[in-house]
Amino acid sequence: MKSTNLFIFSGIAFLSGIILFAFYQGWIIVRYPYPRFAAGNVVKSVTTEKKVPLSFWYNKKWCEEESLLMWTDDAAENVRYVLNNLLSLMYEEEALSKKLLIELVMITPSQREVFISFDRYPFELGASTFKKWMFIESLLKTIRLNKIGSLQEVRFLVNHKPFQDYHLDFSQSWPITGFIKV
């Protein structure tokens, strides 16, 4: 009698282990039959096309260009779209030596501060302080020109961690107005 109970318990444990292994490996997917939000509560965001100004420092002058982007009600998505477009333009114009992307943009509940996370360190090894500063000013100026929400400050991150640099202080937020009077 004890050996049959042990055999049944071992079989159940073995099958449970296989099922849990398959679940954690993503081979078994469990979906809830009901949506998380009721159909009446879903808010659809409005997207429109908008010409946005992009501005960056290159060859000792400000270069400006307009781009056509999809504009939504979400300010964080708008910041990400605009800055990724700016970074692509800078890469195409060879103002950046490597392709750079914005991974994540988050806005604080007060709508005053935005956190921008790059996918890698944006500066070249041995880049001058002036070149780094003008890169940051390009980002700030582009956000300011597009008047996205009521943003007042920007904090920069790399891979969702605090930005570390020997020349510029990224431990504090940067004002959206920048430090250059143009």
C-alpha positions in Angstrom: 0.0 0.0 0.0 2.8 2.4 0.8 4.6 1.7 -2.4 1.4 2.5 -4.5 0.9 5.8 -2.7 4.6 6.7 -3.2 4.3 5.8 -6.9 1.1 8.0 -7.3 2.7 10.9 -5.4 5.9 10.6 -7.5 3.8 10.6 -10.7 1.8 13.7 -9.7 5.0 15.5 -8.6 6.7 14.6 -11.9 3.8 15.8 -14.0 3.5 19.0 -11.9 7.2 19.6 -12.5 6.9 19.2 -16.2 3.9 21.6 -16.4 5.6 24.2 -14.2 8.8 23.9 -16.3 6.8 24.4 -19.5 4.9 27.4 -18.0 8.2 29.1 -17.0 9.8 28.4 -20.3 6.8 30.1 -22.1 5.6 26.9 -23.8 2.3 27.1 -21.9 0.6 30.5 -21.9 -2.3 31.2 -19.6 -4.7 34.0 -20.6 -7.5 35.3 -18.5 -10.9 35.1 -20.3 -11.9 38.6 -19.4 -10.0 41.8 -20.4 -8.5 43.9 -17.6 -10.4 47.0 -18.5 -14.1 47.2 -19.4 -14.8 48.2 -23.0 -16.3 51.5 -21.9 -13.2 52.5 -19.9 -10.7 52.2 -22.8 -9.4 55.6 -23.8 -8.1 55.7 -27.3 -5.3 58.2 -27.9 -5.6 60.6 -30.8 -2.6 60.6 -33.2 -2.0 63.2 -35.8 0.8 64.2 -38.1 2.8 67.2 -37.0 5.9 69.0 -38.3 8.4 69.2 -35.5 11.6 71.3 -35.4 14.8 69.5 -34.7 17.9 71.4 -33.7 21.4 70.3 -33.0 24.9 71.7 -32.8 27.3 70.7 -35.6 30.3 72.4 -37.2 30.2 75.4 -34.8 26.6 76.3 -35.6 23.1 75.4 -34.9 21.5 73.2 -37.6 17.7 73.1 -37.8 15.5 70.8 -39.7 11.8 70.0 -39.7 10.5 66.5 -39.6 7.0 65.0 -39.9 6.1 62.8 -36.9 3.1 61.1 -35.5 1.9 63.2 -32.5 -0.1 61.6 -29.7 -1.7 62.7 -26.4 1.1 61.0 -24.4 3.8 63.5 -23.7 6.4 60.8 -22.9 5.9 59.1 -26.2 6.2 62.4 -28.0 9.5 63.2 -26.3 10.8 59.7 -27.2 9.7 60.0 -30.8 11.1 63.5 -31.2 14.5 62.7 -29.6 14.9 59.4 -31.4 14.2 61.3 -34.6 16.8 63.9 -33.6 19.4 61.3 -32.8 18.8 59.6 -36.1 19.3 62.9 -37.9 22.4 63.6 -36.0 23.8 60.2 -36.9 23.0 60.7 -40.6 24.6 64.1 -40.6 27.6 62.6 -38.8 27.3 64.7 -35.7 27.2 61.4 -33.8 29.8 58.7 -34.4 27.5 55.8 -33.3 23.8 55.1 -33.5 22.1 56.0 -30.3 18.5 55.4 -29.1 16.2 56.5 -26.3 15.1 53.4 -24.5 12.6 54.9 -22.1 11.0 58.2 -21.3 9.1 58.7 -18.1 7.4 61.9 -16.8 6.8 62.5 -13.1 3.3 62.8 -11.9 3.7 66.6 -11.5 4.4 66.7 -15.3 7.4 69.0 -14.6 10.3 66.5 -14.8 11.1 64.0 -17.5 13.6 61.0 -17.2 15.3 60.1 -20.5 17.2 56.8 -20.6 19.7 56.2 -23.4 20.6 52.7 -24.6 24.3 53.3 -24.3 26.7 56.0 -23.2 26.2 58.8 -25.8 29.7 60.4 -25.8 32.8 59.3 -27.6 35.8 58.3 -25.4 37.8 61.5 -24.9 35.1 63.9 -26.2 35.5 67.5 -25.0 33.3 69.0 -22.4 32.1 71.5 -24.9 31.0 68.8 -27.3 29.2 66.9 -24.5 27.5 70.1 -23.4 26.3 71.0 -26.9 24.9 67.5 -27.3 22.8 68.0 -24.2 21.8 71.5 -25.2 20.6 70.1 -28.6 18.3 67.7 -26.8 17.0 70.4 -24.4 16.5 72.9 -27.3 14.6 70.4 -29.3 12.3 69.6 -26.4 11.8 73.3 -25.7 11.0 74.1 -29.4 8.3 71.4 -29.5 6.6 72.7 -26.3 5.8 69.2 -25.1 3.6 69.4 -22.0 4.7 71.6 -19.1 8.1 70.1 -18.8 10.6 72.1 -16.8 13.5 69.7 -16.0 15.2 66.8 -17.7 17.2 64.0 -16.0 19.4 61.8 -18.1 20.0 58.1 -17.6 21.9 55.3 -19.3 20.3 51.8 -19.3 17.9 53.0 -16.6 20.8 53.9 -14.3 22.1 57.3 -13.3 24.3 58.9 -16.0 28.0 59.1 -14.9 30.4 61.6 -16.5 33.6 63.2 -15.4 33.0 66.5 -17.0 29.3 67.2 -16.6 27.1 66.8 -13.6 24.1 64.5 -14.3 23.2 63.9 -10.6 20.9 66.9 -10.8 18.1 67.7 -13.3 18.9 69.9 -16.2 16.5 72.9 -16.8 14.6 72.7 -20.1 15.7 76.2 -20.9 19.3 75.1 -21.1 22.3 77.3 -20.2 22.8 79.1 -23.6 21.0 82.3 -24.4 20.3 82.1 -28.1 
